[in-house]
Amino acid sequence: MAKKGKVVIDREMCKGCLLCLRACPVKVLEEDAELNSSGCHPSKAVQIDKCIACGNCYEVCPDVCIEVYEIEGAA
């Protein structure tokens, strides 16, 4: 069974490159319609229950604004 995870994105640090969207194998993330204070459309987690804690989004983020947590007890 796949792991369960949680993605946390610092929307103020995100520059909207959207590399994380392309890296996510289960399409947890999408572009936020609202701008952050820098005028960028940051990424946001929308399909939270689909996250498998693979860490791909974390690995490709050039600004280190994504954290991925594995949810304990989920399998």
Rosetta constraint file for C-alpha pairs under 8 A:
AtomPair CA 1 CA 75 HARMONIC 5.67 0.50
AtomPair CA 2 CA 52 HARMONIC 6.15 0.50
AtomPair CA 2 CA 75 HARMONIC 5.94 0.50
AtomPair CA 3 CA 52 HARMONIC 4.91 0.50
AtomPair CA 3 CA 53 HARMONIC 6.29 0.50
AtomPair CA 3 CA 70 HARMONIC 7.11 0.50
AtomPair CA 3 CA 71 HARMONIC 7.75 0.50
AtomPair CA 3 CA 74 HARMONIC 6.43 0.50
AtomPair CA 3 CA 75 HARMONIC 5.06 0.50
AtomPair CA 4 CA 49 HARMONIC 7.66 0.50
AtomPair CA 4 CA 50 HARMONIC 7.54 0.50
AtomPair CA 4 CA 51 HARMONIC 5.79 0.50
AtomPair CA 4 CA 52 HARMONIC 4.58 0.50
AtomPair CA 4 CA 53 HARMONIC 5.88 0.50
AtomPair CA 4 CA 70 HARMONIC 5.99 0.50
AtomPair CA 4 CA 71 HARMONIC 5.60 0.50
AtomPair CA 4 CA 74 HARMONIC 5.71 0.50
AtomPair CA 4 CA 75 HARMONIC 6.45 0.50
AtomPair CA 5 CA 49 HARMONIC 7.98 0.50
AtomPair CA 5 CA 51 HARMONIC 5.02 0.50
AtomPair CA 5 CA 52 HARMONIC 5.15 0.50
AtomPair CA 5 CA 53 HARMONIC 4.25 0.50
AtomPair CA 5 CA 68 HARMONIC 6.76 0.50
AtomPair CA 5 CA 69 HARMONIC 5.38 0.50
AtomPair CA 5 CA 70 HARMONIC 4.33 0.50
AtomPair CA 5 CA 71 HARMONIC 5.15 0.50
AtomPair CA 6 CA 48 HARMONIC 6.72 0.50
AtomPair CA 6 CA 51 HARMONIC 6.30 0.50
AtomPair CA 6 CA 53 HARMONIC 6.73 0.50
AtomPair CA 6 CA 68 HARMONIC 5.68 0.50
AtomPair CA 6 CA 69 HARMONIC 5.07 0.50
AtomPair CA 6 CA 70 HARMONIC 6.44 0.50
AtomPair CA 6 CA 71 HARMONIC 6.88 0.50
AtomPair CA 7 CA 45 HARMONIC 6.60 0.50
AtomPair CA 7 CA 48 HARMONIC 7.52 0.50
AtomPair CA 7 CA 51 HARMONIC 7.49 0.50
AtomPair CA 7 CA 53 HARMONIC 7.82 0.50
AtomPair CA 7 CA 66 HARMONIC 6.97 0.50
AtomPair CA 7 CA 67 HARMONIC 5.85 0.50
AtomPair CA 7 CA 68 HARMONIC 4.65 0.50
AtomPair CA 7 CA 69 HARMONIC 6.50 0.50
AtomPair CA 8 CA 45 HARMONIC 7.56 0.50
AtomPair CA 8 CA 66 HARMONIC 5.73 0.50
AtomPair CA 8 CA 67 HARMONIC 5.14 0.50
AtomPair CA 8 CA 68 HARMONIC 6.37 0.50
AtomPair CA 9 CA 14 HARMONIC 7.62 0.50
AtomPair CA 9 CA 43 HARMONIC 7.28 0.50
AtomPair CA 9 CA 44 HARMONIC 6.64 0.50
AtomPair CA 9 CA 45 HARMONIC 7.72 0.50
AtomPair CA 9 CA 65 HARMONIC 5.73 0.50
AtomPair CA 9 CA 66 HARMONIC 4.56 0.50
AtomPair CA 9 CA 67 HARMONIC 6.48 0.50
AtomPair CA 10 CA 14 HARMONIC 6.35 0.50
AtomPair CA 10 CA 65 HARMONIC 5.16 0.50
AtomPair CA 10 CA 66 HARMONIC 6.46 0.50
AtomPair CA 11 CA 36 HARMONIC 6.50 0.50
AtomPair CA 11 CA 42 HARMONIC 5.58 0.50
AtomPair CA 11 CA 43 HARMONIC 7.07 0.50
AtomPair CA 11 CA 44 HARMONIC 7.64 0.50
AtomPair CA 11 CA 65 HARMONIC 7.61 0.50
AtomPair CA 12 CA 36 HARMONIC 5.70 0.50
AtomPair CA 12 CA 37 HARMONIC 6.46 0.50
AtomPair CA 12 CA 38 HARMONIC 7.28 0.50
AtomPair CA 12 CA 42 HARMONIC 7.76 0.50
AtomPair CA 13 CA 63 HARMONIC 7.03 0.50
AtomPair CA 13 CA 65 HARMONIC 5.86 0.50
AtomPair CA 14 CA 40 HARMONIC 7.65 0.50
AtomPair CA 14 CA 42 HARMONIC 5.29 0.50
AtomPair CA 14 CA 43 HARMONIC 7.12 0.50
AtomPair CA 14 CA 63 HARMONIC 6.86 0.50
AtomPair CA 14 CA 65 HARMONIC 6.10 0.50
AtomPair CA 15 CA 38 HARMONIC 7.81 0.50
AtomPair CA 15 CA 40 HARMONIC 5.76 0.50
AtomPair CA 15 CA 41 HARMONIC 7.30 0.50
AtomPair CA 15 CA 42 HARMONIC 6.17 0.50
AtomPair CA 15 CA 63 HARMONIC 7.82 0.50
AtomPair CA 16 CA 31 HARMONIC 7.61 0.50
AtomPair CA 16 CA 40 HARMONIC 5.69 0.50
AtomPair CA 16 CA 41 HARMONIC 5.28 0.50
AtomPair CA 16 CA 42 HARMONIC 4.49 0.50
AtomPair CA 16 CA 43 HARMONIC 6.28 0.50
AtomPair CA 17 CA 42 HARMONIC 7.96 0.50
AtomPair CA 18 CA 22 HARMONIC 7.00 0.50
AtomPair CA 18 CA 31 HARMONIC 7.17 0.50
AtomPair CA 18 CA 42 HARMONIC 7.70 0.50
AtomPair CA 18 CA 43 HARMONIC 6.46 0.50
AtomPair CA 19 CA 23 HARMONIC 6.31 0.50
AtomPair CA 19 CA 57 HARMONIC 7.47 0.50
AtomPair CA 19 CA 60 HARMONIC 6.44 0.50
AtomPair CA 19 CA 61 HARMONIC 6.72 0.50
AtomPair CA 20 CA 24 HARMONIC 6.17 0.50
AtomPair CA 20 CA 29 HARMONIC 7.43 0.50
AtomPair CA 20 CA 43 HARMONIC 7.78 0.50
AtomPair CA 20 CA 56 HARMONIC 7.23 0.50
AtomPair CA 20 CA 57 HARMONIC 4.33 0.50
AtomPair CA 20 CA 58 HARMONIC 7.41 0.50
AtomPair CA 20 CA 60 HARMONIC 6.27 0.50
AtomPair CA 20 CA 61 HARMONIC 6.38 0.50
AtomPair CA 21 CA 27 HARMONIC 6.84 0.50
AtomPair CA 21 CA 28 HARMONIC 7.80 0.50
AtomPair CA 21 CA 29 HARMONIC 5.52 0.50
AtomPair CA 21 CA 30 HARMONIC 6.15 0.50
AtomPair CA 21 CA 31 HARMONIC 7.96 0.50
AtomPair CA 21 CA 43 HARMONIC 7.61 0.50
AtomPair CA 21 CA 57 HARMONIC 7.29 0.50
AtomPair CA 23 CA 56 HARMONIC 5.68 0.50
AtomPair CA 23 CA 57 HARMONIC 5.76 0.50
AtomPair CA 23 CA 60 HARMONIC 7.27 0.50
AtomPair CA 24 CA 28 HARMONIC 6.70 0.50
AtomPair CA 24 CA 29 HARMONIC 7.28 0.50
AtomPair CA 24 CA 56 HARMONIC 6.16 0.50
AtomPair CA 24 CA 57 HARMONIC 6.09 0.50
AtomPair CA 26 CA 50 HARMONIC 6.53 0.50
AtomPair CA 26 CA 51 HARMONIC 6.97 0.50
AtomPair CA 26 CA 52 HARMONIC 7.88 0.50
AtomPair CA 27 CA 47 HARMONIC 7.20 0.50
AtomPair CA 27 CA 50 HARMONIC 7.85 0.50
AtomPair CA 28 CA 45 HARMONIC 5.69 0.50
AtomPair CA 28 CA 46 HARMONIC 5.82 0.50
AtomPair CA 28 CA 47 HARMONIC 4.50 0.50
AtomPair CA 28 CA 48 HARMONIC 6.03 0.50
AtomPair CA 28 CA 50 HARMONIC 6.19 0.50
AtomPair CA 28 CA 51 HARMONIC 6.07 0.50
AtomPair CA 29 CA 43 HARMONIC 6.47 0.50
AtomPair CA 29 CA 44 HARMONIC 5.49 0.50
AtomPair CA 29 CA 45 HARMONIC 4.46 0.50
AtomPair CA 29 CA 46 HARMONIC 5.71 0.50
AtomPair CA 29 CA 47 HARMONIC 6.80 0.50
AtomPair CA 30 CA 43 HARMONIC 5.60 0.50
AtomPair CA 30 CA 44 HARMONIC 5.59 0.50
AtomPair CA 30 CA 45 HARMONIC 6.52 0.50
AtomPair CA 30 CA 46 HARMONIC 6.74 0.50
AtomPair CA 31 CA 41 HARMONIC 6.31 0.50
AtomPair CA 31 CA 42 HARMONIC 5.96 0.50
AtomPair CA 31 CA 43 HARMONIC 4.54 0.50
AtomPair CA 31 CA 44 HARMONIC 6.10 0.50
AtomPair CA 32 CA 41 HARMONIC 5.50 0.50
AtomPair CA 32 CA 42 HARMONIC 5.51 0.50
AtomPair CA 32 CA 43 HARMONIC 5.50 0.50
AtomPair CA 32 CA 44 HARMONIC 5.71 0.50
AtomPair CA 33 CA 41 HARMONIC 6.30 0.50
AtomPair CA 34 CA 41 HARMONIC 6.12 0.50
AtomPair CA 34 CA 42 HARMONIC 7.91 0.50
AtomPair CA 35 CA 39 HARMONIC 5.23 0.50
AtomPair CA 35 CA 40 HARMONIC 5.17 0.50
AtomPair CA 35 CA 41 HARMONIC 4.76 0.50
AtomPair CA 35 CA 42 HARMONIC 7.00 0.50
AtomPair CA 36 CA 40 HARMONIC 5.56 0.50
AtomPair CA 36 CA 41 HARMONIC 6.39 0.50
AtomPair CA 36 CA 42 HARMONIC 6.78 0.50
AtomPair CA 47 CA 51 HARMONIC 7.28 0.50
AtomPair CA 52 CA 70 HARMONIC 7.89 0.50
AtomPair CA 53 CA 68 HARMONIC 6.21 0.50
AtomPair CA 53 CA 69 HARMONIC 6.41 0.50
AtomPair CA 53 CA 70 HARMONIC 5.51 0.50
AtomPair CA 55 CA 59 HARMONIC 6.21 0.50
AtomPair CA 55 CA 68 HARMONIC 6.06 0.50
AtomPair CA 56 CA 60 HARMONIC 6.38 0.50
AtomPair CA 57 CA 61 HARMONIC 6.20 0.50
AtomPair CA 57 CA 66 HARMONIC 7.08 0.50
AtomPair CA 58 CA 64 HARMONIC 6.98 0.50
AtomPair CA 58 CA 65 HARMONIC 7.86 0.50
AtomPair CA 58 CA 66 HARMONIC 5.30 0.50
AtomPair CA 58 CA 67 HARMONIC 6.17 0.50
AtomPair CA 58 CA 68 HARMONIC 6.75 0.50
AtomPair CA 61 CA 65 HARMONIC 6.92 0.50
AtomPair CA 61 CA 66 HARMONIC 6.93 0.50
